[in-house]
Amino acid sequence: MPGIPLELPPLAHAAAPTTLVGTAYAALRRDIIEGRLAPGSRLRVEHLKDSYGVGAGTLREALSLLVSDALVVSHGQRGFHVTPISTEDFLDITHNRILLECEALRQAIQAGDDVWESRIIAAFHRLSRAEERLAANPVNRFDEWEDRNREFHQALISACTSRWMHHFLGILYQQAERYRRLVVTRKPIPRDVHDEHRNILEASLARDGERASQLLSEHISTTYEAVKHLPADLFNGAALAS
């Protein structure tokens, strides 16, 4: 059975990376995710255009794409700002992701075939290798781990046939990235993410939809618990880039 990719909304990557807008978009997005542009900070076009080597019009187009990603907010005459982060925001993301992703997993387990099984096994193997490299170098290996983690979660629900469920999960997964980076690189609570993923995999392969969805819910919830243990100053941008 062909899988449905857990894609981001089309506008999020509408600009080709080979265009000036696409290049500026990718660079701005990276700096927001990695905290170099702090949550809540003002994005002054006249200052940033030189830093990113593009004109003011190109930069505004890139910022507009980031508004569609909900990583930037536009305040009319007050200009653009990086979207703030907060535990309340992440709780909202977490609750909705649990509702949708656990249901998508139950549907995938019911509908998945041998191809789906091989897909999730392969994705888990790649994620496991990325976890090993992440342990040795959390900051520089995060991007690789983030890609492999997304691919594993995508593979788990790939046999779910709901296009809208995949669409909204793509939005939620993207919105959680800034929070995931904080907990993965800072490890505020002890946890074994590898075992969490392995247990979800095994329950899925056993076609135990209720156990798999419960384990997935706990896995997603634990990240929220980790966020609650982060220092408060991380949420106003004071230490994000440290």
Order of alpha helices (4+ residues) and beta strands (2+ residues): alpha-beta-alpha-alpha-beta-beta-alpha-alpha-alpha-alpha-alpha-alpha-alpha
